[in-house]
Amino acid sequence: MELMTSGIISLIAHAGIVFTLFWSKADHIGSSLSIEDNSEESWELIDASLTVNLTLTLVLILLEVLFMIRHVLRPFLVIVTLFSHTAASIILLKVVIDKHPVPHLWILSSICCGLPVVLHLITFTLSFRRSRFC
């Protein structure tokens, strides 16, 4: 049970840092633009990319919380969730402080949020396979 609690706490920490990034979007958009490509159109494209990335990250975190509430997880899944979201929180703190470009956030989101959700989906579908309906 302690693993489940620490997994949820790491998810909440990750979500909190993602919410913080919503308020500092302008800094990250500015760091993603090059000096010669500083037009309004490129600003809007990077802003849309960052907004989609942060929204998708929050949706994946919400899905993980729902999967954790839905069924009892194997310790392996909780440990993967704990390590991936703790690593994501630490890396996102560096991203917030150093104002990394937006493509770095896509890589981080796909690794640290995508992998646990895929593992949860596999476990979820396998649990339906094992149970029989009527």
N, CA and C atoms as an extended XYZ file, in Angstrom:
402
Properties=species:S:1:pos:R:3:atomname:S:1:resname:S:1:resid:I:1 pbc="F F F"
N         0.813       -1.198        0.000 N   MET     1
C         0.000        0.000        0.000 CA  MET     1
C         0.860        1.266        0.000 C   MET     1
N         2.067        1.187        0.632 N   GLU     2
C         2.929        2.364        0.640 CA  GLU     2
C         3.405        2.701       -0.769 C   GLU     2
N         3.603        1.671       -1.587 N   LEU     3
C         4.009        1.922       -2.968 CA  LEU     3
C         2.924        2.669       -3.728 C   LEU     3
N         1.674        2.290       -3.500 N   MET     4
C         0.563        2.951       -4.180 CA  MET     4
C         0.496        4.422       -3.770 C   MET     4
N         0.657        4.693       -2.483 N   THR     5
C         0.615        6.071       -2.000 CA  THR     5
C         1.752        6.893       -2.587 C   THR     5
N         2.940        6.349       -2.595 N   SER     6
C         4.063        7.099       -3.155 CA  SER     6
C         3.922        7.277       -4.664 C   SER     6
N         3.320        6.312       -5.348 N   GLY     7
C         3.060        6.469       -6.778 CA  GLY     7
C         2.089        7.599       -7.057 C   GLY     7
N         1.038        7.694       -6.247 N   ILE     8
C         0.059        8.771       -6.427 CA  ILE     8
C         0.682       10.119       -6.078 C   ILE     8
N         1.513       10.161       -5.046 N   ILE     9
C         2.176       11.417       -4.683 CA  ILE     9
C         3.105       11.883       -5.804 C   ILE     9
N         3.822       10.961       -6.433 N   SER    10
C         4.696       11.361       -7.542 CA  SER    10
C         3.873       11.836       -8.740 C   SER    10
N         2.708       11.229       -8.969 N   LEU    11
C         1.814       11.702      -10.035 CA  LEU    11
C         1.329       13.122       -9.750 C   LEU    11
N         0.974       13.387       -8.501 N   ILE    12
C         0.496       14.719       -8.130 CA  ILE    12
C         1.614       15.749       -8.267 C   ILE    12
N         2.832       15.376       -7.892 N   ALA    13
C         3.967       16.295       -8.044 CA  ALA    13
C         4.215       16.611       -9.516 C   ALA    13
N         4.151       15.594      -10.356 N   HIS    14
C         4.340       15.792      -11.792 CA  HIS    14
C         3.247       16.709      -12.344 C   HIS    14
N         1.998       16.470      -11.941 N   ALA    15
C         0.896       17.316      -12.406 CA  ALA    15
C         1.061       18.755      -11.926 C   ALA    15
N         1.542       18.934      -10.710 N   GLY    16
C         1.756       20.285      -10.191 CA  GLY    16
C         2.785       21.060      -10.992 C   GLY    16
N         3.854       20.396      -11.392 N   ILE    17
C         4.878       21.074      -12.186 CA  ILE    17
C         4.357       21.371      -13.590 C   ILE    17
N         3.539       20.483      -14.144 N   VAL    18
C         2.952       20.744      -15.466 CA  VAL    18
C         2.013       21.946      -15.390 C   VAL    18
N         1.226       22.053      -14.302 N   PHE    19
C         0.382       23.239      -14.127 CA  PHE    19
C         1.233       24.503      -14.031 C   PHE    19
N         2.384       24.420      -13.390 N   THR    20
C         3.287       25.566      -13.294 CA  THR    20
C         3.785       25.981      -14.677 C   THR    20
N         4.030       25.002      -15.538 N   LEU    21
C         4.489       25.320      -16.895 CA  LEU    21
C         3.431       26.080      -17.695 C   LEU    21
N         2.142       25.860      -17.396 N   PHE    22
C         1.098       26.605      -18.091 CA  PHE    22
C         1.244       28.110      -17.841 C   PHE    22
N         1.695       28.492      -16.652 N   TRP    23
C         1.822       29.908      -16.332 CA  TRP    23
C         3.105       30.520      -16.869 C   TRP    23
N         4.075       29.714      -17.234 N   SER    24
C         5.331       30.261      -17.755 CA  SER    24
C         5.540       29.868      -19.215 C   SER    24
N         4.439       29.759      -19.954 N   LYS    25
C         4.541       29.340      -21.356 CA  LYS    25
C         5.344       30.319      -22.200 C   LYS    25
N         5.201       31.605      -21.957 N   ALA    26
C         5.862       32.605      -22.801 CA  ALA    26
C         7.382       32.464      -22.746 C   ALA    26
N         7.918       32.154      -21.576 N   ASP    27
C         9.371       31.986      -21.459 CA  ASP    27
C         9.863       30.807      -22.287 C   ASP    27
N         9.128       29.717      -22.260 N   HIS    28
C         9.550       28.525      -23.000 CA  HIS    28
C         9.357       28.691      -24.503 C   HIS    28
N         8.334       29.421      -24.884 N   ILE    29
C         8.133       29.686      -26.308 CA  ILE    29
C         9.271       30.564      -26.826 C   ILE    29
N         9.636       31.581      -26.051 N   GLY    30
C        10.733       32.460      -26.444 CA  GLY    30
C        12.056       31.732      -26.558 C   GLY    30
N        12.283       30.753      -25.688 N   SER    31
C        13.543       30.005      -25.761 CA  SER    31
C        13.553       29.013      -26.918 C   SER    31
N        12.384       28.669      -27.440 N   SER    32
C        12.312       27.735      -28.568 CA  SER    32
C        12.509       28.423      -29.909 C   SER    32
N        12.282       29.718      -29.953 N   LEU    33
C        12.404       30.451      -31.215 CA  LEU    33
C        13.845       30.882      -31.454 C   LEU    33
N        14.261       30.781      -32.695 N   SER    34
C        15.578       31.308      -33.050 CA  SER    34
C        15.450       32.808      -33.330 C   SER    34
N        16.569       33.478      -33.380 N   ILE    35
C        16.545       34.934      -33.559 CA  ILE    35
C        15.994       35.314      -34.929 C   ILE    35
N        16.362       34.574      -35.960 N   GLU    36
C        15.896       34.920      -37.312 CA  GLU    36
C        14.473       34.438      -37.590 C   GLU    36
N        13.958       33.524      -36.787 N   ASP    37
C        12.605       32.996      -37.014 CA  ASP    37
C        11.669       33.432      -35.891 C   ASP    37
N        11.717       34.701      -35.555 N   ASN    38
C        10.915       35.222      -34.458 CA  ASN    38
C         9.680       35.943      -35.001 C   ASN    38
N         8.837       35.210      -35.724 N   SER    39
C         7.632       35.804      -36.296 CA  SER    39
C         6.411       35.409      -35.469 C   SER    39
N         5.320       36.087      -35.736 N   GLU    40
C         4.069       35.808      -35.015 CA  GLU    40
C         3.554       34.406      -35.330 C   GLU    40
N         3.723       33.983      -36.576 N   GLU    41
C         3.248       32.647      -36.973 CA  GLU    41
C         4.015       31.538      -36.256 C   GLU    41
N         5.337       31.678      -36.189 N   SER    42
C         6.119       30.650      -35.492 CA  SER    42
C         5.844       30.679      -33.991 C   SER    42
N         5.587       31.859      -33.430 N   TRP    43
C         5.215       31.961      -32.011 CA  TRP    43
C         3.922       31.189      -31.750 C   TRP    43
N         2.934       31.369      -32.634 N   GLU    44
C         1.650       30.677      -32.459 CA  GLU    44
C         1.791       29.165      -32.633 C   GLU    44
N         2.631       28.728      -33.569 N   LEU    45
C         2.846       27.288      -33.756 CA  LEU    45
C         3.482       26.646      -32.524 C   LEU    45
N         4.476       27.291      -31.973 N   ILE    46
C         5.134       26.736      -30.785 CA  ILE    46
C         4.209       26.824      -29.579 C   ILE    46
N         3.413       27.896      -29.492 N   ASP    47
C         2.439       28.008      -28.403 CA  ASP    47
C         1.414       26.887      -28.483 C   ASP    47
N         0.930       26.597      -29.687 N   ALA    48
C        -0.029       25.497      -29.852 CA  ALA    48
C         0.614       24.155      -29.514 C   ALA    48
N         1.859       23.964      -29.933 N   SER    49
C         2.566       22.717      -29.632 CA  SER    49
C         2.747       22.534      -28.129 C   SER    49
N         3.123       23.598      -27.437 N   LEU    50
C         3.314       23.517      -25.987 CA  LEU    50
C         1.992       23.275      -25.268 C   LEU    50
N         0.935       23.936      -25.709 N   THR    51
C        -0.373       23.745      -25.084 CA  THR    51
C        -0.865       22.318      -25.274 C   THR    51
N        -0.712       21.774      -26.471 N   VAL    52
C        -1.123       20.389      -26.727 CA  VAL    52
C        -0.286       19.428      -25.887 C   VAL    52
N         1.008       19.672      -25.799 N   ASN    53
C         1.889       18.809      -25.013 CA  ASN    53
C         1.479       18.800      -23.549 C   ASN    53
N         1.286       19.970      -22.965 N   LEU    54
C         0.935       20.037      -21.547 CA  LEU    54
C        -0.448       19.448      -21.281 C   LEU    54
N        -1.392       19.687      -22.182 N   THR    55
C        -2.730       19.118      -22.015 CA  THR    55
C        -2.693       17.604      -22.135 C   THR    55
N        -1.963       17.105      -23.114 N   LEU    56
C        -1.834       15.656      -23.282 CA  LEU    56
C        -1.158       15.021      -22.068 C   LEU    56
N        -0.157       15.684      -21.521 N   THR    57
C         0.504       15.178      -20.316 CA  THR    57
C        -0.469       15.098      -19.153 C   THR    57
N        -1.286       16.134      -18.969 N   LEU    58
C        -2.267       16.108      -17.878 CA  LEU    58
C        -3.318       15.024      -18.087 C   LEU    58
N        -3.727       14.806      -19.328 N   VAL    59
C        -4.697       13.744      -19.617 CA  VAL    59
C        -4.095       12.374      -19.313 C   VAL    59
N        -2.844       12.165      -19.691 N   LEU    60
C        -2.189       10.886      -19.402 CA  LEU    60
C        -2.023       10.673      -17.900 C   LEU    60
N        -1.723       11.734      -17.163 N   ILE    61
C        -1.623       11.613      -15.703 CA  ILE    61
C        -2.981       11.270      -15.115 C   ILE    61
N        -4.034       11.897      -15.615 N   LEU    62
C        -5.384       11.584      -15.137 CA  LEU    62
C        -5.759       10.141      -15.451 C   LEU    62
N        -5.397        9.666      -16.635 N   LEU    63
C        -5.644        8.262      -16.982 CA  LEU    63
C        -4.923        7.317      -16.028 C   LEU    63
N        -3.699        7.657      -15.688 N   GLU    64
C        -2.961        6.801      -14.751 CA  GLU    64
C        -3.623        6.763      -13.385 C   GLU    64
N        -4.092        7.913      -12.919 N   VAL    65
C        -4.791        7.937      -11.628 CA  VAL    65
C        -6.047        7.083      -11.701 C   VAL    65
N        -6.780        7.175      -12.804 N   LEU    66
C        -7.989        6.352      -12.954 CA  LEU    66
C        -7.653        4.869      -13.006 C   LEU    66
N        -6.577        4.508      -13.689 N   PHE    67
C        -6.158        3.104      -13.710 CA  PHE    67
C        -5.747        2.635      -12.319 C   PHE    67
N        -5.097        3.507      -11.556 N   MET    68
C        -4.691        3.118      -10.202 CA  MET    68
C        -5.909        2.927       -9.301 C   MET    68
N        -6.923        3.747       -9.493 N   ILE    69
C        -8.138        3.617       -8.683 CA  ILE    69
C        -8.962        2.425       -9.149 C   ILE    69
N        -8.955        2.139      -10.430 N   ARG    70
C        -9.802        1.101      -11.021 CA  ARG    70
C        -9.459       -0.298      -10.521 C   ARG    70
N        -8.196       -0.618      -10.440 N   HIS    71
C        -7.834       -1.975      -10.038 CA  HIS    71
C        -6.535       -1.951       -9.246 C   HIS    71
N        -6.338       -3.008       -8.501 N   VAL    72
C        -5.110       -3.133       -7.723 CA  VAL    72
C        -3.970       -3.446       -8.689 C   VAL    72
N        -2.928       -2.668       -8.595 N   LEU    73
C        -1.826       -2.805       -9.533 CA  LEU    73
C        -0.776       -3.770       -9.016 C   LEU    73
N        -0.045       -4.282       -9.935 N   ARG    74
C         1.113       -5.091       -9.573 CA  ARG    74
C         2.204       -4.157       -9.062 C   ARG    74
N         3.031       -4.645       -8.148 N   PRO    75
C         4.104       -3.784       -7.627 CA  PRO    75
C         5.035       -3.255       -8.725 C   PRO    75
N         5.240       -4.045       -9.777 N   PHE    76
C         6.093       -3.593      -10.874 CA  PHE    76
C         5.537       -2.321      -11.510 C   PHE    76
N         4.223       -2.273      -11.751 N   LEU    77
C         3.622       -1.091      -12.370 CA  LEU    77
C         3.724        0.128      -11.469 C   LEU    77
N         3.522       -0.074      -10.180 N   VAL    78
C         3.612        1.055       -9.258 CA  VAL    78
C         5.045        1.580       -9.200 C   VAL    78
N         6.014        0.686       -9.234 N   ILE    79
C         7.417        1.112       -9.207 CA  ILE    79
C         7.781        1.849      -10.498 C   ILE    79
N         7.297        1.363      -11.637 N   VAL    80
C         7.539        2.065      -12.908 CA  VAL    80
C         6.912        3.453      -12.867 C   VAL    80
N         5.679        3.536      -12.357 N   THR    81
C         5.008        4.829      -12.231 CA  THR    81
C         5.779        5.750      -11.299 C   THR    81
N         6.189        5.214      -10.172 N   LEU    82
C         6.921        6.015       -9.192 CA  LEU    82
C         8.220        6.556       -9.782 C   LEU    82
N         9.009        5.698      -10.398 N   PHE    83
C        10.291        6.145      -10.949 CA  PHE    83
C        10.113        7.086      -12.136 C   PHE    83
N         9.168        6.795      -13.015 N   SER    84
C         9.024        7.645      -14.199 CA  SER    84
C         8.523        9.036      -13.831 C   SER    84
N         7.574        9.123      -12.909 N   HIS    85
C         7.047       10.446      -12.560 CA  HIS    85
C         7.975       11.209      -11.615 C   HIS    85
N         8.745       10.498      -10.813 N   THR    86
C         9.759       11.183      -10.009 CA  THR    86
C        10.845       11.746      -10.920 C   THR    86
N        11.280       10.960      -11.888 N   ALA    87
C        12.272       11.450      -12.854 CA  ALA    87
C        11.708       12.612      -13.664 C   ALA    87
N        10.437       12.502      -14.064 N   ALA    88
C         9.816       13.585      -14.828 CA  ALA    88
C         9.739       14.858      -14.000 C   ALA    88
N         9.421       14.732      -12.719 N   SER    89
C         9.347       15.913      -11.857 CA  SER    89
C        10.708       16.581      -11.722 C   SER    89
N        11.742       15.792      -11.541 N   ILE    90
C        13.092       16.353      -11.398 CA  ILE    90
C        13.542       17.012      -12.704 C   ILE    90
N        13.297       16.345      -13.826 N   ILE    91
C        13.699       16.910      -15.119 CA  ILE    91
C        12.874       18.154      -15.442 C   ILE    91
N        11.578       18.139      -15.104 N   LEU    92
C        10.745       19.316      -15.357 CA  LEU    92
C        11.177       20.505      -14.510 C   LEU    92
N        11.663       20.261      -13.307 N   LEU    93
C        12.196       21.369      -12.514 CA  LEU    93
C        13.385       22.011      -13.222 C   LEU    93
N        14.232       21.203      -13.823 N   LYS    94
C        15.355       21.738      -14.591 CA  LYS    94
C        14.857       22.475      -15.835 C   LYS    94
N        13.812       21.946      -16.466 N   VAL    95
C        13.240       22.601      -17.646 CA  VAL    95
C        12.671       23.963      -17.269 C   VAL    95
N        11.989       24.037      -16.125 N   VAL    96
C        11.409       25.306      -15.683 CA  VAL    96
C        12.508       26.318      -15.372 C   VAL    96
N        13.554       25.876      -14.702 N   ILE    97
C        14.617       26.799      -14.304 CA  ILE    97
C        15.439       27.253      -15.509 C   ILE    97
N        15.808       26.324      -16.386 N   ASP    98
C        16.689       26.652      -17.513 CA  ASP    98
C        15.957       27.046      -18.786 C   ASP    98
N        14.629       26.958      -18.800 N   LYS    99
C        13.803       27.331      -19.956 CA  LYS    99
C        14.245       26.604      -21.228 C   LYS    99
N        14.086       25.295      -21.212 N   HIS   100
C        14.438       24.465      -22.364 CA  HIS   100
C        13.419       24.654      -23.484 C   HIS   100
N        13.786       24.356      -24.724 N   PRO   101
C        12.846       24.475      -25.844 CA  PRO   101
C        11.733       23.430      -25.769 C   PRO   101
N        10.661       23.700      -26.475 N   VAL   102
C         9.457       22.863      -26.438 CA  VAL   102
C         9.697       21.431      -26.921 C   VAL   102
N        10.497       21.171      -27.960 N   PRO   103
C        10.695       19.765      -28.365 CA  PRO   103
C        11.256       18.874      -27.254 C   PRO   103
N        11.999       19.449      -26.323 N   HIS   104
C        12.488       18.654      -25.192 CA  HIS   104
C        11.326       18.166      -24.331 C   HIS   104
N        10.284       18.978      -24.231 N   LEU   105
C         9.112       18.577      -23.444 CA  LEU   105
C         8.362       17.429      -24.105 C   LEU   105
N         8.338       17.397      -25.436 N   TRP   106
C         7.683       16.285      -26.133 CA  TRP   106
C         8.405       14.971      -25.848 C   TRP   106
N         9.719       15.005      -25.856 N   ILE   107
C        10.499       13.796      -25.567 CA  ILE   107
C        10.246       13.339      -24.141 C   ILE   107
N        10.271       14.274      -23.214 N   LEU   108
C        10.042       13.940      -21.810 CA  LEU   108
C         8.642       13.379      -21.587 C   LEU   108
N         7.640       13.985      -22.211 N   SER   109
C         6.263       13.506      -22.040 CA  SER   109
C         6.073       12.109      -22.606 C   SER   109
N         6.662       11.866      -23.756 N   SER   110
C         6.470       10.548      -24.362 CA  SER   110
C         7.139        9.452      -23.551 C   SER   110
N         8.287        9.732      -22.962 N   ILE   111
C         8.983        8.705      -22.185 CA  ILE   111
C         8.373        8.550      -20.798 C   ILE   111
N         8.194        9.664      -20.094 N   CYS   112
C         7.797        9.583      -18.683 CA  CYS   112
C         6.296        9.424      -18.476 C   CYS   112
N         5.479        9.799      -19.437 N   CYS   113
C         4.028        9.598      -19.290 CA  CYS   113
C         3.517        8.489      -20.192 C   CYS   113
N         4.097        8.372      -21.365 N   GLY   114
C         3.622        7.372      -22.316 CA  GLY   114
C         3.877        5.946      -21.883 C   GLY   114
N         5.078        5.674      -21.401 N   LEU   115
C         5.426        4.313      -20.992 CA  LEU   115
C         4.529        3.778      -19.876 C   LEU   115
N         4.318        4.506      -18.772 N   PRO   116
C         3.434        3.963      -17.736 CA  PRO   116
C         1.995        3.765      -18.206 C   PRO   116
N         1.489        4.683      -19.031 N   VAL   117
C         0.106        4.532      -19.505 CA  VAL   117
C        -0.020        3.313      -20.409 C   VAL   117
N         0.966        3.079      -21.258 N   VAL   118
C         0.935        1.888      -22.115 CA  VAL   118
C         0.962        0.624      -21.263 C   VAL   118
N         1.802        0.599      -20.241 N   LEU   119
C         1.843       -0.565      -19.350 CA  LEU   119
C         0.524       -0.756      -18.604 C   LEU   119
N        -0.097        0.342      -18.171 N   HIS   120
C        -1.404        0.253      -17.510 CA  HIS   120
C        -2.468       -0.271      -18.476 C   HIS   120
N        -2.430        0.203      -19.724 N   LEU   121
C        -3.400       -0.281      -20.717 CA  LEU   121
C        -3.227       -1.766      -20.994 C   LEU   121
N        -1.990       -2.214      -21.083 N   ILE   122
C        -1.744       -3.643      -21.307 CA  ILE   122
C        -2.277       -4.457      -20.141 C   ILE   122
N        -2.003       -4.021      -18.922 N   THR   123
C        -2.501       -4.732      -17.743 CA  THR   123
C        -4.021       -4.714      -17.695 C   THR   123
N        -4.605       -3.584      -18.049 N   PHE   124
C        -6.062       -3.444      -18.036 CA  PHE   124
C        -6.708       -4.384      -19.051 C   PHE   124
N        -6.165       -4.450      -20.260 N   THR   125
C        -6.746       -5.339      -21.270 CA  THR   125
C        -6.521       -6.803      -20.921 C   THR   125
N        -5.379       -7.118      -20.331 N   LEU   126
C        -5.139       -8.502      -19.917 CA  LEU   126
C        -6.073       -8.925      -18.788 C   LEU   126
N        -6.460       -7.994      -17.934 N   SER   127
C        -7.390       -8.348      -16.860 CA  SER   127
C        -8.772       -8.667      -17.426 C   SER   127
N        -9.163       -8.007      -18.522 N   PHE   128
C       -10.436       -8.346      -19.158 CA  PHE   128
C       -10.356       -9.676      -19.889 C   PHE   128
N        -9.211       -9.990      -20.420 N   ARG   129
C        -9.036      -11.268      -21.109 CA  ARG   129
C        -9.172      -12.438      -20.149 C   ARG   129
N        -8.634      -12.267      -18.958 N   ARG   130
C        -8.657      -13.357      -17.980 CA  ARG   130
C       -10.040      -13.575      -17.388 C   ARG   130
N       -10.797      -12.503      -17.247 N   SER   131
C       -12.131      -12.658      -16.656 CA  SER   131
C       -13.130      -13.041      -17.745 C   SER   131
N       -14.099      -13.806      -17.347 N   ARG   132
C       -15.125      -14.225      -18.310 CA  ARG   132
C       -16.398      -13.437      -18.055 C   ARG   132
N       -17.059      -13.123      -19.127 N   PHE   133
C       -18.325      -12.421      -19.017 CA  PHE   133
C       -19.450      -13.438      -19.106 C   PHE   133
N       -20.295      -13.454      -18.140 N   CYS   134
C       -21.468      -14.348      -18.048 CA  CYS   134
C       -21.083      -15.777      -18.300 C   CYS   134
